[in-house]
Amino acid sequence: MIKTNGDFANIPEDICRLLPETHEALGNFYQVQDTLNYTREQLNGYFYKYFPRSYTETFDITAGLFGCSENYRTVFSAKRHLTILDIGSGIGGNMVGLLKYISTAFPRVQTVEIDSVDGNERALDYQAYILKNIELDFSVTFNPVHHVFSPETLIEELSALDLKNKAYDIVMESKFINEFYRKKTDIQGLYAQFIGYGGDLLKQDGILMITELTDPLPGRGYFNRVFNRETRAYYKDCSTPLNQIFPIQCHLWRNCCEDGNRCFVQQRYLSGKAKVFTQFFCRESLGSIFYGVQYLNEQKQAPIRIKDTGCYGGYYCFQGNLSDTADRS
């Protein structure tokens, strides 16, 4: 009998059956910041420690997205074939969480094609093994793309990748870009550039999903505040920006929020062990129909400070100052 930690209590049995029989326990936080050269035993340890977090985060985040937009749920329900691009995919917890939610919520989906990009070949092999053996209501075509990126040329290297697909229903990045900010203290603008890169690969009704850590970044505050600043710069500089659609308060108040440094969005999972923030973006054509008018009006009348406690520990938003022209009615 394989002994697992309590974090696997909510993970489906078909995944738990695939757990490695032996693994090397990981040490402190700094040991997991650079996983490219992990041995198989270390990667197994990473699976035990972090797979449940990534799986739970993405499953719940995706449920939240579709739960707040009946319009997009209708659009997605009509799809039979999906294309997904996962950048910095790691051991695949976020990907499997997404696939399990789709399998549960969208029975019409028949095939899913995945382009999965990561710098660790063992991790890509692990993903292939998991996807081949888990229970899903559709078939999966898995295309691993191995590439080790440089912080200085990340976007250029992403743009040069030989991907199987050229347009995607979902482009996702989960706790990947923060690694470059940790390694290079003078790096800036990667989040804004990544939004532009991901947007170029979206189908007309596709979505870009960015999930990142809320850890402090020495000298720059917190990662979500770095993201806030860069997102505002992206909207200022881009002539045809994507629509920011989730969380709802970012969709409503982005144009009149004056203080991104005070804004703090965080979701907590597994008794607070996992703390992340997520942003969804889409093309303007989809953004204009993402929410219903009645739902938007209800949200506009809600307090600016929002606290909505959920089953995984809560969702919090403390927003910065709004300009006097904010439409709060």
Solvent accessible surface area in square Angstrom, and as a share of the most:
residue,aa,sasa,rsa
1,M,241,1.08
2,I,62,0.32
3,K,181,0.77
4,T,53,0.31
5,N,63,0.33
6,G,66,0.63
7,D,16,0.08
8,F,8,0.03
9,A,87,0.67
10,N,93,0.48
11,I,9,0.05
12,P,43,0.27
13,E,111,0.50
14,D,8,0.04
15,I,0,0.00
16,C,28,0.17
17,R,136,0.50
18,L,20,0.10
19,L,8,0.04
20,P,18,0.11
21,E,148,0.66
22,T,86,0.50
23,H,73,0.32
24,E,74,0.33
25,A,83,0.64
26,L,24,0.12
27,G,46,0.44
28,N,100,0.52
29,F,88,0.37
30,Y,165,0.63
31,Q,63,0.28
32,V,16,0.09
33,Q,47,0.21
34,D,75,0.39
35,T,35,0.20
36,L,62,0.31
37,N,132,0.68
38,Y,9,0.03
39,T,69,0.40
40,R,132,0.48
41,E,71,0.32
42,Q,39,0.17
43,L,4,0.02
44,N,12,0.06
45,G,3,0.03
46,Y,49,0.19
47,F,0,0.00
48,Y,12,0.05
49,K,66,0.28
50,Y,38,0.14
51,F,0,0.00
52,P,0,0.00
53,R,43,0.16
54,S,17,0.11
55,Y,12,0.05
56,T,5,0.03
57,E,3,0.02
58,T,4,0.02
59,F,57,0.24
60,D,44,0.23
61,I,2,0.01
62,T,3,0.02
63,A,33,0.25
64,G,32,0.31
65,L,0,0.00
66,F,3,0.01
67,G,67,0.64
68,C,24,0.15
69,S,2,0.01
70,E,124,0.56
71,N,58,0.30
72,Y,0,0.00
73,R,72,0.26
74,T,87,0.51
75,V,43,0.24
76,F,0,0.00
77,S,37,0.24
78,A,67,0.52
79,K,28,0.12
80,R,109,0.40
81,H,83,0.37
82,L,0,0.00
83,T,7,0.04
84,I,0,0.00
85,L,0,0.00
86,D,0,0.00
87,I,0,0.00
88,G,11,0.11
89,S,3,0.02
90,G,24,0.23
91,I,9,0.05
92,G,2,0.02
93,G,1,0.01
94,N,8,0.04
95,M,2,0.01
96,V,3,0.01
97,G,0,0.00
98,L,1,0.01
99,L,0,0.00
100,K,23,0.10
101,Y,18,0.07
102,I,0,0.00
103,S,14,0.09
104,T,103,0.60
105,A,20,0.16
106,F,4,0.02
107,P,112,0.70
108,R,135,0.49
109,V,3,0.02
110,Q,112,0.50
111,T,55,0.32
112,V,1,0.01
113,E,38,0.17
114,I,0,0.00
115,D,0,0.00
116,S,0,0.00
117,V,0,0.00
118,D,17,0.09
119,G,11,0.10
120,N,5,0.03
121,E,105,0.47
122,R,99,0.36
123,A,2,0.02
124,L,8,0.04
125,D,86,0.45
126,Y,20,0.08
127,Q,3,0.01
128,A,40,0.31
129,Y,103,0.39
130,I,1,0.00
131,L,16,0.08
132,K,173,0.73
133,N,67,0.34
134,I,15,0.08
135,E,110,0.49
136,L,33,0.16
137,D,107,0.56
138,F,18,0.08
139,S,67,0.43
140,V,40,0.23
141,T,73,0.43
142,F,40,0.17
143,N,17,0.09
144,P,77,0.48
145,V,24,0.14
146,H,85,0.38
147,H,55,0.25
148,V,81,0.47
149,F,24,0.10
150,S,41,0.27
151,P,22,0.14
152,E,101,0.45
153,T,57,0.33
154,L,1,0.01
155,I,25,0.13
156,E,111,0.50
157,E,35,0.16
158,L,2,0.01
159,S,76,0.49
160,A,85,0.66
161,L,23,0.11
162,D,125,0.65
163,L,13,0.07
164,K,140,0.59
165,N,23,0.12
166,K,139,0.59
167,A,43,0.33
168,Y,0,0.00
169,D,1,0.00
170,I,2,0.01
171,V,0,0.00
172,M,2,0.01
173,E,1,0.00
174,S,14,0.09
175,K,42,0.18
176,F,19,0.08
177,I,0,0.00
178,N,4,0.02
179,E,58,0.26
180,F,10,0.04
181,Y,2,0.01
182,R,57,0.21
183,K,102,0.43
184,K,69,0.29
185,T,119,0.69
186,D,109,0.57
187,I,20,0.10
188,Q,141,0.63
189,G,19,0.18
190,L,8,0.04
191,Y,0,0.00
192,A,18,0.14
193,Q,85,0.38
194,F,0,0.00
195,I,0,0.00
196,G,29,0.27
197,Y,18,0.07
198,G,0,0.00
199,G,5,0.04
200,D,115,0.60
201,L,27,0.14
202,L,5,0.02
203,K,62,0.26
204,Q,120,0.53
205,D,43,0.22
206,G,0,0.00
207,I,3,0.02
208,L,0,0.00
209,M,5,0.02
210,I,0,0.00
211,T,3,0.02
212,E,0,0.00
213,L,35,0.17
214,T,8,0.05
215,D,39,0.20
216,P,85,0.53
217,L,9,0.05
218,P,122,0.77
219,G,88,0.84
220,R,52,0.19
221,G,38,0.37
222,Y,81,0.31
223,F,0,0.00
224,N,2,0.01
225,R,58,0.21
226,V,5,0.03
227,F,1,0.01
228,N,20,0.10
229,R,82,0.30
230,E,17,0.08
231,T,7,0.04
232,R,99,0.36
233,A,45,0.35
234,Y,18,0.07
235,Y,27,0.10
236,K,176,0.75
237,D,112,0.58
238,C,45,0.27
239,S,109,0.70
240,T,116,0.67
241,P,42,0.27
242,L,15,0.07
243,N,34,0.18
244,Q,12,0.05
245,I,0,0.00
246,F,23,0.10
247,P,2,0.01
248,I,21,0.11
249,Q,3,0.01
250,C,19,0.11
251,H,46,0.20
252,L,30,0.15
253,W,9,0.03
254,R,70,0.26
255,N,130,0.67
256,C,18,0.11
257,C,23,0.14
258,E,100,0.45
259,D,31,0.16
260,G,2,0.02
261,N,79,0.41
262,R,107,0.39
263,C,11,0.06
264,F,37,0.15
265,V,4,0.02
266,Q,13,0.06
267,Q,14,0.06
268,R,93,0.34
269,Y,3,0.01
270,L,20,0.10
271,S,113,0.73
272,G,21,0.20
273,K,110,0.47
274,A,5,0.04
275,K,86,0.36
276,V,1,0.01
277,F,1,0.01
278,T,1,0.00
279,Q,3,0.02
280,F,1,0.00
281,F,0,0.00
282,C,0,0.00
283,R,62,0.23
284,E,126,0.57
285,S,65,0.42
286,L,5,0.02
287,G,5,0.05
288,S,86,0.56
289,I,87,0.44
290,F,0,0.00
291,Y,11,0.04
292,G,32,0.31
293,V,114,0.66
294,Q,135,0.60
295,Y,66,0.25
296,L,39,0.19
297,N,69,0.35
298,E,92,0.41
299,Q,44,0.19
300,K,53,0.22
301,Q,133,0.59
302,A,35,0.27
303,P,102,0.64
304,I,38,0.19
305,R,141,0.52
306,I,38,0.19
307,K,138,0.59
308,D,91,0.47
309,T,90,0.53
310,G,40,0.39
311,C,119,0.72
312,Y,62,0.24
313,G,36,0.35
314,G,6,0.06
315,Y,39,0.15
316,Y,41,0.16
317,C,0,0.00
318,F,90,0.37
319,Q,14,0.06
320,G,5,0.05
321,N,77,0.40
322,L,21,0.10
323,S,21,0.14
324,D,151,0.78
325,T,121,0.70
326,A,17,0.13
327,D,80,0.42
328,R,129,0.47
329,S,102,0.66
